[in-house]
């Protein structure tokens, strides 16, 4: 096996770093667009179903009255996933190139489907975004 020269190792490391930076930027763009779009749709539904929604520092929070735990959707750039926390439950969604959306790998459920289902359960009514 031939050893790489210092210059070749440096070049390979730069290529790896550049690819990682591109992946990180792409994740940030996808996550930001996805969460902002979800925020807009939730904002439209919030008055009709009695919940509050906030989008601050890249984190989406849905609050409900009556002492119910909020639903929080936050980007996890290191693992390139969105994490949804709803009470004691946590879901990790990755980017699906076929669906062109963040999905649960085990079920294929999209982020929007998961949020619709979760919010519907918490408000006791069918919420469609």
N, C-alpha and C positions, 0 to 999 in steps of 0.2 A: 504494500500500500504506500502510495506516494504522499509525502507531507506537503501541505500547502505553504507557500512562502508567506511571510508576514503581510506583504502587499495583497496577496490573493485572499488571505483570511480577512483582512480589513475590508476588502471589496465585498466579500460574501456577507460579512456582518452588516455593512451598510445596506445591502439589498434586503436582508432580513428586517432590519430596522425600518426601512422605507415601506416594505409590505405591511408591517405591523402598524405603522402610522396611518397608512391608507385604510386599513381595516378599522382602526379606531375612529378615524374621521367619518367613514361610511356608517359605522354603528351610531355615532353621535348624531349624524344627520337623520338616519332612519328613526332613531328613538325620539328625537326632538319633533320631527314631523308627525309621527304616530301619536305621541302624547298631546301635542297641541291640537291635532284634529279631534282626538277623543275628548279633550277639554271643551272644545267648542260644542260638540254634540251633547255632552253632559250638561253644559251650561244651559242649553236650550230646554232640556228636560227637567232641570232642577226645580223650577218653580211648580211645575205640574205634579211632581212626585215628592216634594218636601225634603230635599237634601241640599247641601251646599257643596260646591266644588271649587278647588283652588289649584292653581298651577304656579308653583314658585320654585325657582332654582332648579328647574328640570324635573321636579317631583310633582305628581298629580295626587291630590288628596280629596277624597269624597267623604263628607261628614254627614252623619244622621243624628237626629234627636233621640231622646229617650235612653241615653247612656250606651248606645250601641257603638261598637268600635268602628273607627274609620277604615276605609279601604284606601290603601296607599300603593301607588304604582311608581317604582323608581328604577332608573337605569342602573345597570351594573356593568360598567365599561370593561372591567378586567376580564370578565367571563362573557361579555357581549350578549347579555340577556336583560330582559325586563323582569323585575320581581314584583309580584302582586302580593300584598299582605292584606288579608281580610280576617280580622280576629286572630284566631290561633292557626289559621291556614295560610300557607305560603305556596305560591306558584312561580315557577321560573319558565319564562318564554324566550325562545330563540327565534332568529329570523328564518323564515321558510321562503326560499326563492320561488317555489311553485305557487304558494298562496300570496306571495308578495306582502307578507304580514308577519308579525310576531305571533307564534303559536306555541301551544303546549305540545311537546314532542310525543308524549304518550297517547294523546287523544286527537291531536290535530286541531283542537279548538283554538280559534283566534282570540287575541286580546279583547276585541270588541265583544265577541260572543261571551267570553268569561265575565267581563264587566257587566254586560246586560243581565246575565244570569244571577250574578252576585247582588247587584243593585235591586233586581226584581225581588229576590228573596228577602232582602233587608227592608224594602218598603212595602212588601206584601201586595204588589201589583206588577203587571207585565210592562216592563220598561223596554222600549225598542229605540235604539239609537240609529 
